[in-house]
């Protein structure tokens, strides 16, 4: 069901929905016949919640397709990620409160490490400090480009945003990040002839950046991806009359939330700070998007045991969420990040939906194997929002 049709069914309510996104939640066993990170973790609170919920598995984009964080979250918020394709550059820029001009093309950047042969040895430059990232961004912002203003801003650790501002710039560009080690950075190519000039400008930035960073090992090169302009999406408040709030620490997720009309609430860097923000602001909003990142980062680092402990830490905060008595609780992830792969993967992600009005199924624990047998089956992630709204009694019937 498309968003406008769903919007027509929306009715006022005082009920509250909390969507808790455990980033990179899904996993894989490290050895044959073993357990995933979620199955290995001791999660008594999530397991107890699952026993009173309806459960299933979700595909964020489609079976076999590995989702990026942007498409994954858009699907969770009810937006078809194949229809609403949004580059990471815009999301990162909005997440650090950069105001984008209609002339702007934004890209997400990584500082990376290349060897003497020009091959990438670390796509994240050892996760340099944010202070070092800030210093290098100031260096890159000195680059001069043909008829183009340049803004380079730090995000966190090795991540940065670059914004190209000028007339007739296009975002139909390939990425310079091969997303593999052992390969050289790619040349940015135009996807359409009209983007040829923009590709030349971007490649000039990359080439000059390489020269400027030559002595800055491990951050001696840049990778760019997610070239994009600011889209104009229908927002959740307009569609459903809800006061929506986001609690997230990483800029990209804050940017996603702003894009769909959520108010981003101030919070500290830790999960305890996020739950404190949820408690302090609970009366003021109808819909909360609550995001925790650490599980994804540990998966990308290949740290299986660390991800297990990260999931266990998350589990410890479930009682404080339930103590607020939201009418609906959704717990899931935006994609799988198995430590065995050290990357996002195409595997479906566990889901539970708790409410007074759900029909609890036979699932006894929150895990991949258990949720596979849940009553929701395997469903597209875009169907979560209608289910959450229905369980919150925020939708009227369809048709006569």
C-alpha positions in Angstrom: 0.0 0.0 0.0 1.4 3.4 -1.0 1.9 6.1 1.6 -0.8 8.4 0.3 -3.4 5.6 0.5 -2.3 4.7 3.9 -2.5 8.4 4.9 -6.1 8.5 3.9 -6.9 5.8 6.5 -5.1 7.6 9.3 -7.2 8.7 12.3 -6.3 10.7 15.4 -5.1 8.9 18.6 -3.2 9.5 21.7 -1.4 6.2 21.5 2.4 6.0 21.4 4.7 3.9 19.2 8.4 3.2 19.9 10.4 1.8 17.0 13.7 0.5 18.4 16.3 -0.1 15.6 19.3 -2.2 16.7 21.6 -1.5 13.8 23.0 -4.5 12.0 21.0 -6.8 14.2 21.0 -9.9 12.1 24.1 -12.2 12.0 25.6 -15.6 11.0 27.4 -18.3 12.8 31.1 -18.2 12.8 31.3 -21.9 12.3 29.1 -24.6 10.8 26.2 -25.5 13.1 27.0 -22.6 15.4 24.9 -19.7 16.7 24.5 -16.2 15.3 25.5 -13.3 17.5 21.8 -12.8 18.6 21.3 -16.5 19.3 24.5 -16.6 21.4 23.6 -13.5 23.4 21.8 -13.8 26.7 18.7 -11.6 26.1 16.1 -12.5 28.8 14.2 -9.2 28.4 13.9 -9.4 24.6 13.0 -13.0 24.8 10.2 -12.2 27.4 8.9 -9.4 25.1 8.9 -11.8 22.1 6.7 -14.2 24.0 4.0 -11.5 24.2 4.5 -10.2 20.6 3.9 -11.3 17.1 7.2 -12.0 15.3 8.7 -12.6 11.9 11.6 -11.8 9.6 11.9 -8.8 7.3 13.6 -8.0 4.0 14.6 -4.4 3.9 14.7 -4.1 0.1 14.0 -7.5 -1.5 15.3 -11.1 -1.0 18.9 -11.3 -1.9 19.5 -7.6 -2.0 22.0 -6.2 0.6 20.6 -2.9 1.9 22.5 0.2 2.8 21.6 2.0 6.0 19.6 4.6 4.1 17.3 2.3 2.2 17.0 0.0 5.2 15.7 2.9 7.4 13.5 4.3 4.8 11.8 0.9 4.5 11.3 0.8 8.3 9.7 4.2 8.1 7.2 3.0 5.4 8.9 4.5 2.3 9.5 2.1 -0.6 13.4 2.2 -0.9 13.1 1.4 -4.6 10.9 4.4 -5.2 12.6 6.8 -2.8 16.3 6.4 -3.6 18.3 8.9 -1.6 22.1 9.2 -1.6 24.1 8.9 1.6 25.6 12.4 1.0 22.4 14.2 1.7 21.7 12.1 4.8 25.1 12.7 6.3 24.9 16.5 5.5 21.5 16.8 7.1 22.7 14.8 10.1 25.4 17.3 10.9 22.9 20.2 10.4 24.4 21.4 7.1 21.8 23.5 5.2 21.7 22.3 1.6 21.2 24.8 -1.3 19.2 23.6 -4.4 22.5 23.9 -6.3 24.3 21.4 -4.0 25.6 17.9 -4.6 26.6 16.2 -1.4 28.7 13.0 -1.0 29.6 10.9 2.0 33.4 10.6 2.3 35.7 8.1 4.0 39.4 8.8 4.8 41.1 5.6 3.8 44.6 4.1 3.6 46.4 3.2 0.4 49.7 1.5 -0.1 52.6 2.5 -2.4 50.9 0.8 -5.3 47.7 2.8 -4.7 45.7 -0.1 -3.4 43.3 0.3 -0.5 44.5 -1.5 2.6 41.9 0.0 5.1 38.7 1.6 3.9 38.3 3.4 7.3 41.9 4.6 7.9 42.0 2.8 11.2 39.0 4.7 12.4 41.0 7.9 13.0 39.8 10.2 15.7 37.2 12.8 15.0 39.7 15.5 15.9 42.1 14.2 13.3 39.2 14.0 10.8 38.4 17.7 11.5 42.0 18.7 10.9 42.1 16.9 7.6 38.8 18.4 6.5 40.2 21.9 7.0 43.1 20.8 4.8 40.8 19.5 2.0 38.6 22.6 2.1 41.6 24.6 0.7 41.2 22.8 -2.6 40.1 25.1 -5.5 37.7 23.8 -8.1 36.4 25.1 -11.4 33.4 27.4 -10.8 32.4 25.5 -7.6 32.3 26.3 -3.9 33.5 23.5 -1.7 32.4 22.6 1.9 34.2 19.7 3.7 32.9 18.9 7.2 33.8 16.1 9.7 31.2 13.6 10.7 32.7 11.1 13.1 36.0 9.2 13.1 37.0 8.6 9.4 33.7 9.9 8.0 33.2 13.3 6.4 30.8 15.1 4.1 31.8 17.0 1.0 29.3 19.4 -0.6 29.9 20.8 -4.1 28.0 24.0 -4.8 27.6 25.5 -8.3 25.4 25.9 -11.3 24.3 22.9 -13.4 25.9 20.3 -11.1 24.4 16.8 -11.3 24.3 13.8 -9.0 24.2 11.0 -11.5 27.7 9.9 -10.7 29.4 6.6 -10.0 31.2 6.1 -6.7 35.0 6.2 -6.1 34.7 3.6 -3.2 35.1 0.0 -4.5 34.0 -1.1 -1.0 36.8 -3.7 -1.0 40.4 -3.7 0.1 43.1 -4.7 -2.4 41.7 -2.5 -5.1 42.5 1.1 -6.1 40.0 3.9 -5.6 37.7 4.2 -8.7 37.4 7.1 -11.0 34.1 8.9 -10.7 32.2 8.5 -14.0 29.0 10.3 -15.2 25.9 8.1 -15.5 24.5 10.5 -18.0 26.2 12.9 -20.4 24.9 16.0 -18.5 26.9 14.9 -15.5 30.3 14.9 -17.3 31.4 18.3 -16.0 30.5 17.4 -12.4 32.5 14.1 -12.7 35.5 16.2 -13.8 35.1 18.5 -10.8 34.8 15.6 -8.3 37.8 13.8 -9.8 39.8 17.0 -9.5 38.9 17.2 -5.8 39.9 13.5 -5.3 43.2 14.0 -7.2 44.1 17.2 -5.2 43.1 15.5 -2.0 45.4 12.6 -2.7 48.3 15.0 -3.1 47.5 16.9 0.1 47.1 13.8 2.1 50.2 12.0 0.9 52.0 12.3 4.2 49.0 11.8 6.4 49.1 8.0 6.7 46.9 6.2 7.7 44.4 8.7 6.3 46.2 9.3 3.0 43.4 9.1 0.5 39.6 9.7 0.3 36.7 7.6 -1.0 33.4 9.2 -2.0 30.0 7.7 -2.4 26.3 8.5 -2.2 26.3 11.6 -4.5 22.9 13.2 -4.0 20.7 16.3 -3.9 18.1 17.1 -1.3 14.9 15.2 -2.2 11.4 16.4 -1.2 9.6 13.5 0.6 6.1 13.5 2.1 6.7 13.6 5.8 5.3 11.4 8.6 3.6 14.3 10.4 1.8 15.4 7.2 0.8 11.8 6.2 -0.3 10.6 9.6 -0.7 13.5 11.9 1.8 12.2 14.3 4.4 14.1 16.3 7.5 12.1 15.5 10.8 12.2 17.3 14.2 10.6 16.7 16.9 9.6 19.2 20.1 8.8 17.5 23.8 9.6 17.9 25.2 9.1 14.4 24.7 11.9 11.9 23.4 9.8 9.1 20.5 8.5 11.1 19.6 11.9 12.4 19.6 13.1 8.7 17.3 10.3 7.8 14.9 11.3 10.6 14.9 14.9 9.5 14.2 13.9 5.9 10.9 12.2 6.9 9.8 15.0 9.3 11.0 13.8 12.7 12.3 16.2 15.3 15.8 15.1 16.3 16.1 15.2 20.1 19.4 16.0 21.8 21.1 13.1 23.4 24.6 12.1 24.7 26.8 9.5 23.0 25.9 6.4 24.9 22.9 4.1 24.9 22.1 5.2 28.4 21.8 8.8 27.2 19.4 7.7 24.5 17.1 6.0 26.9 17.3 8.9 29.2 16.2 11.2 26.3 13.3 8.8 25.5 12.1 8.9 29.1 12.4 12.7 29.4 10.6 13.4 26.2 8.0 10.6 26.2 5.0 12.8 26.9 5.7 15.2 24.0 5.5 12.9 21.0 3.5 10.1 19.4 6.1 8.2 17.5 9.7 7.6 18.6 12.5 6.2 16.4 15.2 5.0 18.8 18.5 3.9 17.2 21.6 2.2 18.6 24.7 1.8 16.4 27.3 -0.2 18.3 26.1 -3.6 17.2 26.6 -2.7 13.5 30.1 -1.3 14.1 31.2 -4.4 15.9 29.8 -6.6 13.1 31.8 -4.6 10.5 34.9 -5.0 12.6 34.4 -8.8 12.6 34.1 -8.8 16.4 31.7 -11.7 17.0 32.0 -11.7 20.8 31.9 -7.9 21.0 28.6 -7.9 19.0 27.2 -10.6 21.4 28.0 -8.3 24.3 26.6 -5.3 22.5 23.3 -7.1 22.0 23.3 -8.1 25.7 23.9 -4.5 26.7 20.9 -3.4 24.6 18.8 -6.1 26.2 19.4 -4.6 29.6 17.5 -1.4 28.6 14.3 -3.1 27.5 12.6 -2.9 31.0 13.1 0.9 31.0 11.4 1.1 27.6 8.5 -1.0 28.7 8.1 0.9 32.0 6.9 3.9 29.8 3.9 1.8 28.7 3.9 2.6 25.0 1.0 1.1 23.2 3.2 -0.3 20.5 6.8 -1.5 20.6 8.7 -2.5 17.4 12.1 -4.1 17.7 14.2 -4.9 14.6 17.3 -3.9 12.6 17.9 -1.9 9.4 20.0 -4.8 7.9 22.1 -7.7 9.0 25.8 -7.2 9.7 27.3 -10.6 10.4 30.8 -10.5 12.0 31.7 -13.4 9.8 31.3 -11.2 6.7 32.5 -7.9 8.3 29.8 -6.1 6.2 26.1 -5.6 5.6 24.5 -8.7 4.2 21.3 -9.7 2.4 20.0 -11.9 5.2 16.5 -11.1 6.6 16.3 -9.5 10.0 14.3 -10.5 13.1 11.2 -8.5 14.0 8.8 -8.3 16.9 5.7 -6.1 17.3 4.3 -5.8 20.7 0.9 -4.3 21.6 -2.3 -5.0 23.6 -4.0 -5.9 20.3 -1.4 -8.2 18.6 -1.9 -11.9 18.5 1.1 -13.4 20.2 2.5 -16.4 18.3 4.6 -19.4 19.5 7.9 -17.6 19.4 9.7 -18.0 22.7 12.9 -16.1 22.1 14.1 -13.2 20.0 16.5 -14.8 17.5 16.7 -15.5 13.8 15.7 -19.2 14.1 12.8 -18.4 16.4 11.4 -15.5 14.5 11.5 -17.5 11.2 8.7 -19.5 12.7 6.7 -16.4 13.8 3.2 -15.7 12.6 4.3 -12.7 10.5 6.4 -14.9 8.3 8.9 -13.2 6.0 7.6 -9.8 5.0 8.9 -6.6 3.3 10.0 -4.0 5.9 7.7 -1.4 4.4 4.8 -3.3 5.9 6.0 -2.6 9.5 4.6 0.9 9.6 1.0 0.0 8.7 1.2 -2.8 11.3 2.5 -0.4 13.9 -0.2 2.2 13.1 -2.9 -0.5 13.1 -1.8 -1.8 16.5 -1.8 1.7 17.8 -5.5 2.0 16.6 -4.4 4.8 14.3 -6.0 3.4 11.1 -9.6 3.2 10.1 -11.1 0.5 7.8 -10.4 0.5 4.0 -13.5 0.7 1.8 -17.2 0.5 2.7 
